[in-house]
Amino acid sequence: MPKTSPQIGQHLFIGLAGTELTLASRRLLNTVQPGGIVLFARNCESEIQLREFCGAIQNECSFRPLIAIDQENGRVNRLRQILGELPTIAQLKRSGTTGPVEEFARQMGQSLHRLRIDVNFAPVLDLELFEEQPVNALQERCWGRSADEVIRWAGAFLNAMEAEGVAACPKHFPGLGGATIDSHEQLPTIARSSAQILGEDVRPYQTWIEKLSMIMVSHGHYPALDGPKPLPASLSRNVMTRLLRKELGYRGLILTDDMEMGAITQFGSVGAAAVEAFCAGADMLLVCHTAEKVLAAHESLTKAAEQGKIPARRLQESAERIAQFHAKWIERKAESA
C-alpha cells in the first residue's frame, strides 16, 4: 500500500478545461495536487487524445490522481464523441433479463479501462418515485421504482463493470428519488420518512455495503434525518458519519457531489462548504468547473488543517482510505497489466 500523502489536495476531485493541458491547468495541478480528476465532454475528443490527456495529468502530479467520469446510459454520456450513443435503461431492461445490462456494463468497463479511466460515477441508485419528473435531473437515470428493482438491475451493471477493473461510485446517498427540484439549481428537500429512507432508499447501498469502494452523497436535505433547518446531506454529520459510517458500517470512500452546484452555492462559498463537508465525514470533495473555486476549496481546507479546525486524526483516517482504494484498484490493475 502506498504511503499516505500529506497533501490536502488529495481530498479534492477537480475538473479541468479543454482537451489538453495548458499552462493554466498545469499550474492548477501543481498547486492543488488533486486526488482525482473528473472528466467531462469538454475533455473528450478522441481515444488517442483522451489517453494522452489522462497520461499527461498523471505525469504532472506527484500523487497519482484518480481519473473519473459520469458515464451512465442514455443522455448521461460524456464519451459520445468517442463511443457514440448509449442505450437507455428502458432499452437495456426490455428483455426482462439482466444479460443485456451485464454485456453493456462489461463493454463500458473495457472502454473506460482502455481510455485510462479508473472510476465511473455510476450507477444511480435513486428510486424512481414519480411517474413524471420534469424538473428532476434524474429522469431516465433510475433503474427502478422499488429497492428490489434497483438492486437487481443496478447490481448487474455494477458487478459487470467492476469485473473489468473500473470502480463504481453509486449515487446519490441516501437517495434523491423524492426530489422535486434539481440540486444543480437549488437545494431539494426530500420529504421521506425515516422508515422510507432507511427501508427503501438506503437498501441498495446496504445490500452492497461490504463491496462498495466509493459512495457519492447527495446535496438533498432530509428533514427526517437532520431536522427542518436546510442542510445538504453532503454537509451532514448525521448522514455521512452517523448513518453511513456508524449505522451501516461503510468503510470505503465518501465523495460529495459537485460543490459548485446551486444546492451548495446558494448558502455561501465553496471554500467554507468544503471544510464543512470534510468535517462532517466526506473523504473527497468534487469541485468540477471553475479553477478559482478549486483554489478556494484547497486554500480553505489547508487553512482549516493548519489551524486545527480539521483534526489531524480525521485527515489521517481519510488519507488511509484513499491509500486503500489505490491499493485495491490502481496497484492491482498495474500488477495485472
C-alpha positions in Angstrom: 0.0 0.0 0.0 1.4 3.4 -0.8 2.3 5.9 1.9 -0.4 8.4 2.6 0.3 11.9 1.2 0.3 14.9 3.4 -1.2 17.0 0.6 -4.6 18.4 1.3 -5.2 18.3 -2.5 -5.6 14.5 -2.4 -9.0 15.1 -0.9 -10.3 17.0 -3.9 -11.7 15.7 -7.2 -11.4 18.6 -9.7 -12.4 19.4 -13.3 -10.1 20.8 -16.0 -10.8 22.8 -19.1 -10.1 21.7 -22.6 -8.7 18.6 -24.3 -5.0 19.1 -23.4 -3.0 20.5 -20.6 -2.4 24.3 -20.8 -0.1 26.4 -18.8 -3.0 27.4 -16.6 -4.2 23.8 -16.0 -0.6 22.7 -15.3 -0.3 25.4 -12.7 -3.6 24.3 -11.1 -2.5 20.7 -10.9 0.9 21.6 -9.4 -0.7 23.9 -6.9 -3.5 21.7 -5.7 -2.0 18.2 -6.4 -5.6 16.8 -6.6 -6.5 13.3 -5.6 -8.8 13.0 -8.6 -9.8 14.4 -11.9 -13.4 14.5 -13.2 -13.7 14.3 -17.0 -16.5 15.9 -18.9 -17.4 16.0 -22.6 -15.3 19.2 -22.9 -12.2 17.0 -22.2 -13.0 14.1 -24.6 -12.3 14.4 -28.3 -10.8 11.1 -29.5 -9.5 7.9 -28.0 -5.8 8.8 -28.6 -6.3 12.4 -27.4 -8.0 11.2 -24.1 -5.4 8.6 -23.3 -2.7 11.2 -23.8 -4.6 13.7 -21.7 -5.0 11.3 -18.8 -1.4 10.3 -19.0 -0.2 13.9 -19.0 -2.4 14.7 -16.0 -1.0 11.7 -14.0 2.6 12.6 -15.0 2.1 16.3 -13.9 1.1 15.3 -10.3 3.3 13.9 -7.6 0.4 11.9 -6.1 -1.2 9.8 -8.8 -4.7 11.2 -9.2 -7.7 9.0 -9.9 -9.4 9.6 -13.2 -13.2 9.6 -13.1 -16.2 10.2 -15.3 -20.0 10.2 -15.3 -20.7 7.5 -17.9 -24.2 6.2 -17.2 -26.6 5.5 -20.0 -28.8 7.3 -22.5 -28.3 11.0 -22.2 -25.6 11.0 -19.5 -22.8 10.2 -21.9 -19.5 12.2 -21.6 -17.9 10.0 -24.2 -20.4 10.4 -27.0 -17.6 11.8 -29.3 -15.6 8.6 -28.8 -18.1 5.8 -28.1 -21.2 7.1 -29.8 -24.7 6.9 -28.3 -25.6 4.8 -25.2 -28.8 2.7 -24.8 -31.4 3.9 -22.3 -32.2 2.0 -19.1 -35.6 1.1 -20.7 -33.9 -0.4 -23.7 -31.5 -2.4 -21.5 -34.3 -3.8 -19.4 -36.6 -4.6 -22.3 -35.9 -8.3 -22.4 -36.7 -8.7 -18.7 -33.3 -10.4 -18.2 -30.1 -8.9 -16.8 -28.0 -10.2 -19.7 -28.1 -7.1 -21.8 -27.3 -4.9 -18.8 -24.3 -7.1 -17.9 -23.0 -7.0 -21.5 -23.4 -3.3 -21.7 -21.5 -2.8 -18.4 -18.8 -5.2 -19.5 -18.2 -3.2 -22.7 -18.3 0.0 -20.8 -15.8 -1.2 -18.3 -13.5 -2.4 -21.1 -13.8 1.0 -22.8 -13.1 3.0 -19.7 -10.1 0.8 -18.8 -8.7 1.3 -22.3 -9.2 5.1 -22.0 -7.2 5.1 -18.7 -10.3 5.9 -16.6 -10.3 4.4 -13.1 -13.7 5.3 -11.7 -17.2 5.6 -13.1 -19.6 7.8 -11.0 -22.4 5.3 -11.6 -24.8 3.6 -11.2 -27.6 5.9 -9.9 -29.2 4.0 -7.0 -32.1 6.5 -6.5 -35.6 5.2 -6.7 -37.8 6.4 -9.5 -40.6 7.6 -7.2 -42.6 9.8 -9.6 -44.4 9.0 -12.8 -43.1 12.2 -14.3 -40.2 14.3 -13.1 -40.0 17.2 -15.5 -37.8 19.3 -13.1 -35.7 16.4 -11.7 -32.4 15.8 -13.5 -32.8 12.1 -12.5 -35.4 11.5 -15.2 -34.4 8.4 -17.2 -31.4 7.7 -15.0 -33.0 5.5 -12.4 -33.0 1.7 -12.6 -36.4 1.0 -10.9 -39.2 2.2 -8.7 -38.5 -0.1 -5.8 -35.4 -1.1 -3.9 -35.6 -4.6 -5.2 -35.7 -3.4 -8.8 -32.7 -1.2 -8.3 -30.8 -3.9 -6.5 -31.4 -6.3 -9.4 -30.7 -4.1 -12.4 -28.1 -1.6 -11.0 -26.4 -4.5 -9.3 -26.0 -6.3 -12.6 -24.4 -3.1 -14.1 -22.2 -2.5 -11.1 -20.8 -6.1 -10.8 -20.1 -6.5 -14.5 -18.3 -3.1 -14.9 -16.2 -3.7 -11.8 -15.2 -7.1 -13.1 -13.4 -5.2 -15.9 -11.2 -3.2 -13.4 -13.2 0.0 -13.2 -14.5 1.1 -9.8 -18.2 2.0 -9.4 -19.2 5.0 -7.4 -23.0 4.7 -6.9 -25.0 7.8 -6.1 -26.8 9.8 -4.6 -26.8 8.6 -1.0 -29.2 8.4 0.8 -31.4 8.8 -2.2 -32.7 11.7 -4.5 -35.7 9.9 -5.8 -38.0 12.0 -3.7 -36.6 15.3 -5.0 -38.9 17.6 -7.0 -36.3 20.2 -7.9 -32.9 19.8 -9.4 -29.9 20.1 -6.9 -27.9 21.6 -9.7 -30.0 24.7 -9.3 -31.4 24.7 -5.7 -31.4 22.5 -2.5 -34.2 20.0 -2.8 -36.0 18.8 0.3 -36.7 15.1 0.4 -40.0 14.7 2.3 -39.5 11.0 3.0 -40.0 9.5 6.5 -37.1 7.9 8.3 -38.7 4.5 7.7 -38.9 5.1 4.0 -35.3 6.4 3.7 -33.9 3.5 5.7 -36.2 0.8 4.5 -36.3 1.7 0.8 -33.9 4.4 -0.4 -30.8 3.2 1.5 -31.4 -0.6 1.0 -29.4 -0.9 -2.3 -26.4 0.6 -0.6 -26.9 -1.6 2.5 -27.1 -4.6 0.2 -23.5 -4.0 -1.1 -22.1 -2.1 1.8 -19.1 -4.5 2.2 -18.4 -4.4 -1.5 -18.5 -0.7 -2.4 -15.2 1.2 -2.5 -16.9 4.6 -3.2 -20.2 6.2 -2.5 -21.3 9.7 -3.6 -23.5 11.7 -1.2 -26.3 13.9 -2.5 -27.0 17.6 -2.0 -30.5 16.9 -0.8 -31.9 17.9 2.5 -33.6 15.2 4.6 -35.7 16.6 7.4 -36.3 13.1 8.8 -32.5 12.7 9.3 -31.4 16.3 10.0 -34.5 18.3 11.1 -36.2 21.2 9.4 -33.2 23.6 9.0 -32.0 23.3 5.4 -28.8 21.2 5.3 -27.4 19.2 2.3 -26.6 15.6 3.1 -23.1 16.4 1.7 -22.6 18.7 4.7 -24.3 16.5 7.2 -22.6 14.6 10.0 -25.8 12.7 10.7 -25.9 11.4 7.1 -22.2 10.7 6.4 -20.7 9.8 9.8 -23.7 8.6 11.9 -25.8 6.8 9.3 -23.3 5.7 6.6 -20.2 5.1 8.7 -21.6 4.0 12.1 -25.0 2.5 11.4 -24.4 0.9 8.1 -20.7 0.1 8.8 -19.4 1.5 5.5 -15.5 1.6 5.3 -14.9 2.9 1.8 -14.5 6.5 0.4 -17.3 9.0 0.8 -17.5 11.6 -2.0 -19.6 14.7 -2.3 -21.5 15.6 -5.4 -20.1 18.7 -7.2 -19.7 21.5 -4.6 -20.3 24.1 -7.4 -23.9 23.1 -7.7 -26.7 25.5 -6.7 -27.7 23.4 -3.7 -24.4 24.4 -2.1 -23.6 27.8 -3.5 -27.0 29.3 -2.6 -25.8 29.2 1.0 -22.3 30.6 0.8 -18.8 30.0 -0.5 -17.4 26.8 -1.9 -14.4 27.1 0.4 -16.5 27.2 3.6 -18.7 24.4 2.3 -15.6 22.2 1.5 -14.4 22.5 5.1 -17.9 21.7 6.5 -18.3 18.7 4.2 -14.9 17.3 5.2 -15.5 17.8 8.9 -18.9 16.1 8.5 -17.3 13.0 7.1 -16.6 13.3 3.4 -13.2 12.0 2.2 -13.1 13.6 -1.2 -14.9 16.7 -2.5 -15.9 17.4 -6.1 -15.2 20.9 -7.5 -15.7 20.4 -11.2 -15.8 23.5 -13.2 -14.1 26.7 -12.0 -10.4 27.0 -11.3 -11.0 29.8 -8.9 -13.3 27.7 -6.8 -10.9 24.7 -6.9 -8.2 27.0 -5.5 -10.7 28.5 -2.9 -11.6 25.0 -1.7 -7.9 24.0 -1.5 -7.0 27.1 0.4 -9.9 26.8 2.9 -9.1 23.1 3.6 -5.4 23.9 4.0 -6.0 26.8 6.5 -8.6 24.7 8.4 -6.0 21.9 8.8 -3.2 24.3 9.8 -5.5 25.9 12.4 -6.6 22.6 13.8 -10.2 23.0 12.7 -9.8 19.7 10.9 -8.2 17.3 13.4 -5.0 15.6 12.2 -6.6 12.2 13.1 -9.5 12.9 10.7 -7.1 13.8 7.9 -5.0 10.6 8.5 -8.1 8.3 8.5 -9.3 9.8 5.3 -5.8 9.6 3.7 -5.6 6.0 4.7 -9.0 5.2 2.9 -7.6 6.9 -0.2 -4.5 4.7 0.0 -6.6 1.6 0.5 -8.6 2.5 -2.6 -5.4 2.9 -4.6 -4.1 -0.5 -3.3 -7.3 -2.2 -4.4 -8.0 -0.6 -7.8 -4.8 1.1 -9.1 -1.9 -1.0 -7.8 -3.7 -4.3 -8.5 -4.6 -3.1 -12.1 -0.9 -2.1 -12.7 0.3 -5.5 -11.5 -2.1 -7.4 -13.8 -1.3 -5.2 -16.8 
